[in-house]
Amino acid sequence: MRSDAVTKGVQQAPHRSLFNALGLTREEMDRPLIGIVSSYNEIVPGHMNLDKIVEAVKMGVAMAGGTPRVFPAIAVCDGIAMGHVGMKYSLVTRDLICDSTEAMAIAHQFDALVMVPNCDKNVPGLLMAAARLNIPTVFVSGGPMLAGHIHGSKTSLSSMFEAVGAYSANKMTGEEVEEYERKACPTCGSCSGMYTANSMNCLTEVLGMGLGGNGTIPAVYSERLRLAKHAGMKVMEMLEKNIRPRDIMTKDAFMNALTVDMALGCSTNSMLHLPAIAHEAGVELSPSTANEISAKTPNLCHLAPAGHTYIEELNEAGGVYAVMNELNKKGLLHTDCMTVTGHTVAENIKDCVNKNPEVIRPIDNPYSETGGIAVLKGNLAPDTAVVKRSAVVPEMMVHEGPARVFDCEEDASEAILSGKIAAGDVVVIRYEGPKGGPGMREMLNPTSQIAGMGLGSSVALITDGRFSGASRGASIGHVSPEAAVGGPIALVEEGDMIKINIPENSLELLVSQEEMEERRKNWKPREPKITTGYLARYASMVTSGSRGAILEIPKQ
């Protein structure tokens, strides 16, 4: 066992003395040493229940003959970080989480790991670490929040951001906003729609790194504690069989994840995280792959923000496995992939039926014949741009309008809330990319303000940063190359006409090539906004390209 390096032999007597200081018995030292990576903290609603999940995992590990030891991982609440300088620190934590987990796992020679994440950057950061470390690993998330209830309708965090826009447009009173405030987020858990956290927890299940139900069992259900115990037991089975993350996270597994991503209508941030995870697993995902898969994958779910159903309803309808079973009716999945259940995808999904065709559309009656995400290209986005197609209203699938240009999120929000944006406009928010931000902020404020003011079906938004998984409407993010490295988005001028054609996967600035070249000659790089600390180091290391923001760290 790997842990023999710290528990066996005379040379390890000093190590054992430290284990004695922890209160471990010799019997515990003779068992496999299982690291449990806990993202528990008291500031993130999605993580406030993870102490209970961790205790259940520990019990499962111990019941199966292992010695569990807990160590922490940081986690940012994107909702609390939204709309201010704190959001610059969100995406960058993905790499901090990965790196620090790698350091802890190798320094202490764990034989296997159970990852207990829940929210936006925590899940992909730990998946990256699992791929990099490649020791037996099982994931169990903290689970989704239950939806809120207001005036007989379900709601969630995105409704709160839209309420701010509605208030500014005199469509809601202060008292109504306060009621939403009290009721929109009623329990612990990751926010209740198909936003980034739940997208990545569902895709963890598809990749084969989490047990069935990992992405959908609500945080407050005791069923999640049982799932956590089984995860603790399963990691011991993975260790015994020597099944490792790279045996599971293969090229075919990532193709499955992209396919289910399209069927579920996941967050556009999955297009940022899946390539980064694949990169650590030695698998390269090109941007064109997403459109190839989307072209043949029907969109089966319209979960919030695309529709009015939530993760709890997806769970009741049969969960992720039921969606996979629908897709498999047309042979759209690689079903021979191994998973942490100890079984193949085919074995996992064979008896999982669709219990609610209103939540999970049958394969022959989809919302659309193409997937929920589209990758756009054109002279405004030579590498990539990403839009959640399933959350775009039909009248905005093709749109042409004048650019309203802003060099940061705050300026765009101020213009929106002061009524300076009109129907037909295309709001361009730039210098918010990985280097330009720095940190590639996620922006739920502008998109929600547009929706809350009743402009969601007539105004488009484009950014080299990110729009939230909770965004709806023609919100196009991840435009690459970004403005800070001289991408075409840096050359857009106020009033330029921009044409968006989502069915044709195109994003065009309607300016002549000669004019673009002239503007490029006059463009000058901006001074960095932040010159010290981790963000400055991140900006100097990050690769801003078609794979998204990936730190180029040499493989071991």
C-alpha positions as CSV (number, residue, x, y, z in Angstrom):
1,M,0.0,0.0,0.0
2,R,1.1,3.6,-0.6
3,S,0.6,4.3,3.1
4,D,3.3,1.7,4.0
5,A,5.7,4.6,3.4
6,V,4.4,6.2,6.6
7,T,3.2,3.2,8.7
8,K,5.5,0.2,8.1
9,G,9.1,-0.6,9.1
10,V,11.6,0.7,11.7
11,Q,12.4,3.8,9.6
12,Q,8.8,4.8,9.9
13,A,8.8,4.7,13.8
14,P,8.8,8.6,13.9
15,H,5.8,8.6,11.5
16,R,4.0,6.2,13.7
17,S,4.7,8.3,16.8
18,L,2.8,11.1,15.1
19,F,-0.1,8.8,14.3
20,N,-0.1,7.8,17.9
21,A,-0.4,11.5,18.7
22,L,-3.6,11.5,16.6
23,G,-4.9,8.7,18.8
24,L,-4.7,6.0,16.1
25,T,-4.2,2.4,17.2
26,R,-1.8,0.0,15.6
27,E,-4.8,-1.8,14.1
28,E,-5.8,1.4,12.4
29,M,-2.3,2.0,11.1
30,D,-2.4,-1.5,9.6
31,R,-5.5,-0.7,7.5
32,P,-5.6,1.4,4.3
33,L,-5.3,5.1,5.0
34,I,-8.2,6.8,3.3
35,G,-8.2,10.6,2.8
36,I,-11.5,12.4,3.0
37,V,-11.4,15.8,1.3
38,S,-14.0,17.9,3.1
39,S,-15.2,21.2,1.7
40,Y,-17.2,22.0,4.8
41,N,-17.3,25.6,5.9
42,E,-19.8,28.0,7.5
43,I,-20.0,30.6,4.8
44,V,-21.3,28.6,1.8
45,P,-24.9,27.3,2.0
46,G,-23.9,24.4,-0.3
47,H,-21.3,23.4,2.2
48,M,-22.8,24.0,5.6
49,N,-24.1,20.4,5.7
50,L,-20.9,18.7,4.6
51,D,-19.8,17.9,8.1
52,K,-22.7,15.4,8.3
53,I,-21.8,14.0,4.9
54,V,-18.2,13.6,5.9
55,E,-19.2,11.7,9.1
56,A,-21.3,9.3,7.0
57,V,-18.3,8.8,4.7
58,K,-16.0,8.1,7.6
59,M,-18.5,5.5,8.9
60,G,-18.7,3.8,5.5
61,V,-14.9,3.7,5.2
62,A,-14.5,2.2,8.7
63,M,-17.2,-0.4,8.1
64,A,-15.4,-1.5,5.0
65,G,-12.0,-1.8,6.8
66,G,-10.3,1.5,6.1
67,T,-8.9,4.2,8.4
68,P,-10.5,7.6,7.4
69,R,-8.6,10.8,7.9
70,V,-10.2,14.2,7.0
71,F,-8.5,17.2,5.5
72,P,-10.0,20.4,4.1
73,A,-10.5,22.0,0.7
74,I,-11.5,25.7,0.3
75,A,-14.7,26.7,-1.4
76,V,-16.2,30.1,-2.5
77,C,-19.9,30.8,-2.7
78,D,-20.3,32.4,-6.1
79,G,-23.6,33.9,-5.1
80,I,-22.0,35.8,-2.2
81,A,-19.0,36.7,-4.3
82,M,-21.1,37.9,-7.2
83,G,-21.0,41.5,-8.4
84,H,-17.9,42.8,-6.7
85,V,-14.2,42.2,-6.6
86,G,-14.6,38.9,-4.7
87,M,-15.8,37.2,-7.9
88,K,-12.3,37.7,-9.4
89,Y,-11.2,35.1,-6.8
90,S,-13.8,32.5,-7.7
91,L,-12.4,30.7,-10.8
92,V,-8.9,30.9,-9.6
93,T,-9.8,28.8,-6.5
94,R,-10.3,25.8,-8.8
95,D,-6.6,25.5,-9.3
96,L,-5.8,26.3,-5.6
97,I,-8.2,23.4,-4.7
98,C,-6.5,21.1,-7.1
99,D,-3.0,21.9,-6.1
100,S,-3.5,21.9,-2.4
101,T,-5.3,18.5,-2.6
102,E,-2.5,17.1,-4.6
103,A,0.0,18.3,-2.0
104,M,-2.0,16.9,1.0
105,A,-2.6,13.5,-0.7
106,I,1.1,12.9,-1.7
107,A,2.6,14.4,1.5
108,H,0.6,12.0,3.7
109,Q,0.6,9.0,1.3
110,F,-3.1,8.2,1.3
111,D,-4.1,4.9,-0.3
112,A,-7.3,6.3,-1.7
113,L,-9.6,9.4,-1.4
114,V,-13.2,10.3,-1.0
115,M,-13.9,13.8,-2.3
116,V,-16.8,15.7,-0.6
117,P,-17.5,18.9,-2.6
118,N,-20.6,20.7,-3.7
119,C,-20.3,24.1,-5.4
120,D,-19.1,25.7,-8.6
121,K,-15.3,25.5,-8.5
122,N,-14.9,23.0,-5.8
123,V,-16.3,20.1,-7.8
124,P,-14.1,20.6,-10.9
125,G,-11.1,21.5,-8.8
126,L,-11.3,18.1,-7.0
127,L,-12.0,16.2,-10.2
128,M,-8.8,17.8,-11.6
129,A,-7.0,16.6,-8.5
130,A,-8.4,13.1,-8.8
131,A,-7.2,12.9,-12.4
132,R,-3.8,14.2,-11.6
133,L,-3.2,12.0,-8.5
134,N,-4.7,8.9,-10.1
135,I,-5.3,7.0,-6.9
136,P,-8.6,5.2,-6.2
137,T,-11.2,8.0,-5.6
138,V,-15.0,8.3,-5.1
139,F,-17.0,11.5,-5.1
140,V,-20.1,12.3,-3.0
141,S,-21.5,15.8,-3.2
142,G,-23.5,17.7,-0.5
143,G,-26.6,17.7,-2.8
144,P,-28.9,20.4,-4.2
145,M,-31.0,22.9,-2.2
146,L,-34.7,22.5,-2.3
147,A,-36.5,25.2,-4.4
148,G,-38.1,28.1,-2.7
149,H,-41.9,28.7,-2.7
150,I,-43.4,32.1,-3.3
151,H,-47.1,32.7,-4.2
152,G,-47.6,29.0,-5.1
153,S,-44.6,28.9,-7.5
154,K,-41.1,27.5,-7.1
155,T,-38.2,29.8,-7.2
156,S,-34.4,30.0,-6.7
157,L,-31.4,32.2,-6.3
158,S,-31.6,33.5,-9.9
159,S,-35.1,34.9,-9.1
160,M,-33.4,37.1,-6.5
161,F,-31.0,38.7,-9.0
162,E,-33.9,39.2,-11.5
163,A,-35.9,40.8,-8.7
164,V,-33.3,43.5,-8.4
165,G,-33.8,44.4,-12.1
166,A,-37.6,44.2,-11.7
167,Y,-37.4,46.6,-8.7
168,S,-35.3,49.1,-10.7
169,A,-37.9,48.9,-13.5
170,N,-40.7,49.6,-10.9
171,K,-42.1,46.1,-11.5
172,M,-41.6,45.0,-7.9
173,T,-41.9,46.8,-4.6
174,G,-39.3,46.8,-1.9
175,E,-41.6,44.6,0.2
176,E,-41.9,42.0,-2.6
177,V,-38.1,41.9,-3.0
178,E,-37.8,41.3,0.7
179,E,-40.3,38.4,0.6
180,Y,-38.2,36.8,-2.2
181,E,-35.1,37.4,0.0
182,R,-36.6,35.4,2.8
183,K,-38.0,32.5,0.7
184,A,-35.8,32.0,-2.4
185,C,-33.1,29.8,-0.7
186,P,-34.9,27.8,1.9
187,T,-32.4,25.0,2.8
188,C,-28.7,24.1,2.7
189,G,-27.4,22.8,-0.6
190,S,-26.2,23.9,-4.0
191,C,-28.6,26.4,-5.6
192,S,-31.6,24.5,-6.8
193,G,-31.6,24.9,-10.6
194,M,-29.3,23.5,-13.3
195,Y,-26.7,26.0,-12.5
196,T,-22.9,25.3,-12.4
197,A,-22.7,23.4,-9.1
198,N,-25.5,21.0,-10.0
199,S,-24.3,20.7,-13.5
200,M,-20.9,19.6,-12.4
201,N,-22.3,17.2,-9.7
202,C,-24.6,15.6,-12.3
203,L,-21.6,15.3,-14.8
204,T,-19.5,13.7,-12.0
205,E,-22.1,11.0,-12.0
206,V,-22.0,10.7,-15.8
207,L,-18.2,10.6,-15.8
208,G,-18.4,7.6,-13.5
209,M,-16.8,9.2,-10.5
210,G,-19.9,9.5,-8.3
211,L,-22.6,6.9,-7.3
212,G,-26.1,7.1,-8.8
213,G,-28.0,10.0,-7.2
214,N,-24.8,12.1,-6.6
215,G,-26.1,15.0,-8.6
216,T,-29.8,15.0,-7.7
217,I,-30.6,13.7,-4.2
218,P,-31.5,16.8,-2.2
219,A,-29.1,18.0,0.5
220,V,-31.7,17.7,3.3
221,Y,-32.7,14.1,2.5
222,S,-31.4,11.3,4.7
223,E,-30.9,9.4,1.5
224,R,-27.8,11.5,0.9
225,L,-26.3,10.3,4.2
226,R,-26.9,6.7,3.0
227,L,-25.2,7.6,-0.3
228,A,-22.3,9.0,1.6
229,K,-21.9,5.8,3.6
230,H,-22.0,3.8,0.4
231,A,-19.3,6.1,-1.1
232,G,-17.1,5.3,1.8
233,M,-17.6,1.6,1.3
234,K,-17.1,1.8,-2.5
235,V,-13.7,3.5,-2.2
236,M,-12.5,0.4,-0.4
237,E,-13.7,-1.7,-3.3
238,M,-12.0,0.6,-5.8
239,L,-8.8,0.2,-3.7
240,E,-9.1,-3.5,-3.6
241,K,-9.7,-3.7,-7.4
242,N,-7.1,-1.0,-8.1
243,I,-9.6,1.0,-10.2
244,R,-8.2,4.5,-10.6
245,P,-9.7,7.8,-11.9
246,R,-7.9,7.6,-15.3
247,D,-9.4,4.1,-15.7
248,I,-12.8,5.8,-15.4
249,M,-12.3,9.3,-16.9
250,T,-11.4,8.1,-20.4
251,K,-12.1,9.8,-23.7
252,D,-15.4,7.9,-24.0
253,A,-16.4,9.0,-20.5
254,F,-15.9,12.6,-21.4
255,M,-17.9,12.1,-24.6
256,N,-20.7,10.7,-22.4
257,A,-20.4,13.8,-20.1
258,L,-20.7,16.2,-23.1
259,T,-23.7,14.2,-24.4
260,V,-25.6,14.3,-21.1
261,D,-24.6,17.9,-20.7
262,M,-26.5,18.7,-23.9
263,A,-29.5,16.6,-22.9
264,L,-29.7,18.2,-19.4
265,G,-29.0,21.8,-20.6
266,C,-26.2,22.3,-18.2
267,S,-24.4,25.5,-17.3
268,T,-22.1,27.0,-20.0
269,N,-19.3,26.8,-17.3
270,S,-19.2,23.0,-18.0
271,M,-17.5,24.0,-21.3
272,L,-14.8,25.6,-19.1
273,H,-14.4,22.8,-16.6
274,L,-14.7,19.6,-18.6
275,P,-11.7,20.5,-20.8
276,A,-9.7,21.4,-17.7
277,I,-10.5,18.1,-16.0
278,A,-9.8,16.2,-19.3
279,H,-6.5,18.0,-19.6
280,E,-5.5,16.6,-16.2
281,A,-6.6,13.1,-17.3
282,G,-4.5,13.3,-20.4
283,V,-7.6,13.7,-22.7
284,E,-7.9,16.7,-25.0
285,L,-11.3,18.1,-25.8
286,S,-11.5,20.5,-28.7
287,P,-14.2,23.1,-28.8
288,S,-15.6,21.7,-32.1
289,T,-16.5,18.4,-30.2
290,A,-19.3,20.2,-28.3
291,N,-21.1,21.2,-31.5
292,E,-20.6,17.8,-33.1
293,I,-22.2,16.2,-30.0
294,S,-24.9,18.8,-29.8
295,A,-25.9,18.3,-33.4
296,K,-26.9,14.7,-32.6
297,T,-28.1,15.0,-29.0
298,P,-31.6,16.1,-28.2
299,N,-32.3,18.4,-25.3
300,L,-34.5,16.5,-22.9
301,C,-34.7,18.8,-19.9
302,H,-35.6,22.4,-19.3
303,L,-34.6,22.9,-15.6
304,A,-34.3,26.3,-14.1
305,P,-33.2,28.8,-15.5
306,A,-34.4,27.4,-18.9
307,G,-37.7,26.2,-17.4
308,H,-39.7,26.0,-14.2
309,T,-38.6,22.6,-12.9
310,Y,-35.7,22.1,-10.4
311,I,-33.2,19.4,-9.5
312,E,-35.5,17.9,-6.9
313,E,-37.9,17.1,-9.7
314,L,-35.2,15.6,-11.8
315,N,-34.4,13.4,-8.9
316,E,-38.0,12.3,-8.5
317,A,-38.2,11.6,-12.3
318,G,-35.4,9.1,-12.1
319,G,-32.3,11.3,-11.9
320,V,-29.3,11.4,-14.2
321,Y,-29.4,7.7,-14.9
322,A,-32.9,8.0,-16.3
323,V,-31.7,10.7,-18.7
324,M,-28.9,8.5,-19.7
325,N,-31.2,5.6,-20.3
326,E,-33.3,7.8,-22.6
327,L,-30.2,8.8,-24.6
328,N,-29.1,5.2,-24.8
329,K,-32.3,4.3,-26.7
330,K,-30.7,6.0,-29.7
331,G,-27.2,4.6,-28.9
332,L,-25.8,8.0,-28.0
333,L,-23.6,6.8,-25.1
334,H,-20.5,4.7,-24.7
335,T,-22.0,2.1,-22.3
336,D,-18.9,0.0,-21.7
337,C,-17.2,2.7,-19.5
338,M,-16.2,1.6,-16.0
339,T,-17.6,3.6,-13.0
340,V,-17.0,3.8,-9.3
341,T,-20.1,1.6,-8.8
342,G,-17.9,-1.2,-9.9
343,H,-20.2,-1.7,-12.9
344,T,-20.3,-0.3,-16.4
345,V,-22.6,2.5,-17.6
346,A,-24.8,-0.1,-19.2
347,E,-25.2,-2.0,-16.0
348,N,-25.9,1.2,-14.0
349,I,-28.7,2.6,-16.2
350,K,-30.4,-0.6,-17.5
351,D,-33.3,-0.5,-15.0
352,C,-33.6,3.3,-14.6
353,V,-36.9,4.4,-16.1
354,N,-38.2,7.9,-16.8
355,K,-40.9,8.5,-14.2
356,N,-42.0,11.9,-15.4
357,P,-41.9,12.7,-19.1
358,E,-42.7,16.4,-18.3
359,V,-39.4,16.7,-16.5
360,I,-37.4,14.3,-18.7
361,R,-38.8,14.4,-22.2
362,P,-38.8,11.0,-23.9
363,I,-36.1,10.7,-26.6
364,D,-38.7,10.9,-29.4
365,N,-40.3,14.1,-28.0
366,P,-37.4,16.4,-27.0
367,Y,-37.5,20.1,-26.4
368,S,-35.2,20.3,-29.4
369,E,-33.3,17.9,-31.6
370,T,-30.0,19.6,-30.7
371,G,-28.3,20.0,-27.4
372,G,-28.6,22.7,-24.7
373,I,-25.2,24.4,-25.3
374,A,-23.8,25.9,-28.5
375,V,-20.2,26.9,-29.2
376,L,-20.1,29.9,-31.5
377,K,-17.3,31.1,-33.7
378,G,-16.8,34.1,-36.1
379,N,-14.7,37.2,-36.5
380,L,-15.7,38.4,-33.0
381,A,-14.8,35.0,-31.5
382,P,-12.1,33.3,-33.6
383,D,-11.6,30.6,-30.9
384,T,-14.9,30.2,-29.1
385,A,-17.9,31.7,-27.4
386,V,-20.5,29.7,-25.5
387,V,-24.2,30.1,-25.0
388,K,-26.8,28.1,-23.2
389,R,-29.1,27.6,-26.2
390,S,-31.8,25.9,-24.2
391,A,-32.3,29.1,-22.1
392,V,-32.6,31.4,-25.2
393,V,-36.1,32.4,-26.3
394,P,-36.9,31.6,-30.0
395,E,-36.9,35.3,-31.1
396,M,-33.3,35.7,-29.9
397,M,-31.8,32.7,-31.6
398,V,-30.9,35.1,-34.5
399,H,-30.3,38.7,-33.5
400,E,-28.6,41.7,-35.0
401,G,-28.2,44.9,-33.1
402,P,-25.9,47.8,-32.1
403,A,-23.1,47.3,-29.6
404,R,-23.2,49.0,-26.2
405,V,-19.7,48.6,-25.0
406,F,-18.5,48.5,-21.4
407,D,-15.0,47.7,-20.1
408,C,-16.2,46.1,-16.8
409,E,-19.3,44.6,-15.2
410,E,-20.0,47.5,-12.9
411,D,-20.3,50.0,-15.8
412,A,-22.7,47.6,-17.7
413,S,-24.9,47.1,-14.6
414,E,-25.1,50.8,-13.9
415,A,-26.2,51.4,-17.5
416,I,-28.8,48.7,-17.4
417,L,-30.3,49.8,-14.0
418,S,-30.4,53.4,-15.1
419,G,-32.5,52.5,-18.2
420,K,-29.8,53.3,-20.8
421,I,-30.1,49.9,-22.5
422,A,-32.9,49.5,-25.1
423,A,-34.6,46.7,-26.9
424,G,-32.4,45.4,-29.8
425,D,-29.1,46.4,-28.1
426,V,-26.1,44.0,-27.8
427,V,-24.4,44.6,-24.5
428,V,-20.6,43.9,-24.8
429,I,-18.7,43.5,-21.5
430,R,-15.0,43.1,-22.0
431,Y,-11.7,43.0,-20.1
432,E,-13.2,40.5,-17.8
433,G,-11.3,37.4,-19.1
434,P,-8.8,35.2,-17.3
435,K,-6.0,37.8,-17.8
436,G,-8.0,40.9,-18.2
437,G,-10.2,40.6,-15.1
438,P,-8.0,39.1,-13.9
439,G,-9.9,35.9,-12.9
440,M,-12.7,35.7,-15.5
441,R,-15.6,36.9,-13.3
442,E,-18.9,35.2,-13.6
443,M,-21.6,37.9,-14.1
444,L,-25.2,37.1,-13.0
445,N,-26.0,40.7,-12.2
446,P,-26.2,42.1,-15.8
447,T,-28.0,39.1,-17.3
448,S,-30.6,39.0,-14.4
449,Q,-31.1,42.7,-14.5
450,I,-31.8,42.5,-18.2
451,A,-34.4,39.7,-17.6
452,G,-35.9,41.4,-14.5
453,M,-36.4,44.6,-16.5
454,G,-38.3,42.7,-19.2
455,L,-35.6,42.9,-21.9
456,G,-34.6,39.2,-21.9
457,S,-36.3,38.6,-25.2
458,S,-34.9,41.7,-27.0
459,V,-31.3,42.4,-25.6
460,A,-28.3,40.2,-26.0
461,L,-25.1,40.1,-23.9
462,I,-21.6,39.2,-24.9
463,T,-18.5,38.9,-22.7
464,D,-14.9,37.6,-22.6
465,G,-15.7,36.8,-18.9
466,R,-18.4,34.3,-17.9
467,F,-22.1,34.5,-17.5
468,S,-23.6,32.5,-14.7
469,G,-25.2,29.1,-15.1
470,A,-28.2,30.8,-13.6
471,S,-28.4,33.2,-16.6
472,R,-31.1,32.9,-19.2
473,G,-31.5,34.7,-22.5
474,A,-29.0,35.4,-25.3
475,S,-26.0,35.6,-22.8
476,I,-22.9,34.7,-24.7
477,G,-19.7,34.2,-22.6
478,H,-16.2,32.8,-22.8
479,V,-15.4,34.9,-25.9
480,S,-11.9,34.0,-26.9
481,P,-9.3,35.4,-27.5
482,E,-10.1,37.9,-24.7
483,A,-9.7,41.7,-24.9
484,A,-6.6,41.7,-22.7
485,V,-4.6,39.8,-25.3
486,G,-5.9,41.8,-28.2
487,G,-8.9,39.6,-29.2
488,P,-11.4,41.1,-31.6
489,I,-13.8,41.9,-28.7
490,A,-11.2,44.6,-27.7
491,L,-11.8,46.3,-31.1
492,V,-15.6,46.7,-30.9
493,E,-16.8,50.3,-30.9
494,E,-20.0,51.8,-29.6
495,G,-22.8,51.4,-32.2
496,D,-21.0,48.6,-34.2
497,M,-23.6,46.1,-35.5
498,I,-23.2,42.6,-34.2
499,K,-25.0,39.5,-35.6
500,I,-25.7,36.5,-33.5
501,N,-26.9,33.3,-35.2
502,I,-27.1,30.5,-32.7
503,P,-28.5,27.8,-35.1
504,E,-25.5,28.4,-37.4
505,N,-23.1,28.7,-34.4
506,S,-21.8,32.1,-35.5
507,L,-20.9,35.4,-33.8
508,E,-20.0,38.2,-36.2
509,L,-18.9,41.9,-35.9
510,L,-20.3,43.5,-39.0
511,V,-17.2,45.6,-39.7
512,S,-14.9,45.3,-42.7
513,Q,-11.6,43.4,-42.4
514,E,-9.8,46.6,-43.4
515,E,-11.4,48.6,-40.6
516,M,-10.6,45.8,-38.1
517,E,-6.9,45.9,-39.2
518,E,-6.8,49.7,-38.8
519,R,-8.3,49.4,-35.3
520,R,-5.8,46.7,-34.4
521,K,-2.9,49.0,-35.3
522,N,-4.2,51.6,-32.8
523,W,-5.0,49.1,-30.0
524,K,-2.7,49.2,-27.0
525,P,-2.6,46.6,-24.1
526,R,-3.9,47.9,-20.8
527,E,-1.9,48.0,-17.6
528,P,-2.8,45.1,-15.3
529,K,-5.6,45.9,-12.9
530,I,-4.0,43.9,-10.1
531,T,-0.3,43.7,-9.8
532,T,0.3,41.9,-6.5
533,G,-0.9,38.7,-4.8
534,Y,-2.4,35.5,-6.1
535,L,-4.5,37.1,-8.8
536,A,-1.5,38.7,-10.4
537,R,0.4,35.4,-10.4
538,Y,-2.6,33.7,-11.8
539,A,-2.9,36.2,-14.7
540,S,0.8,35.7,-15.5
541,M,0.4,31.9,-15.6
542,V,-3.0,31.3,-17.2
543,T,-3.5,30.2,-20.8
544,S,-6.5,32.1,-22.2
545,G,-7.5,30.1,-25.2
546,S,-10.1,27.8,-26.7
547,R,-9.9,25.4,-23.7
548,G,-10.8,28.2,-21.3
549,A,-8.7,29.3,-18.4
550,I,-6.2,26.4,-17.7
551,L,-3.0,26.8,-15.7
552,E,-0.3,25.0,-17.5
553,I,1.2,22.8,-14.8
554,P,3.7,20.1,-15.9
555,K,2.3,16.6,-15.6
556,Q,4.0,14.2,-13.2
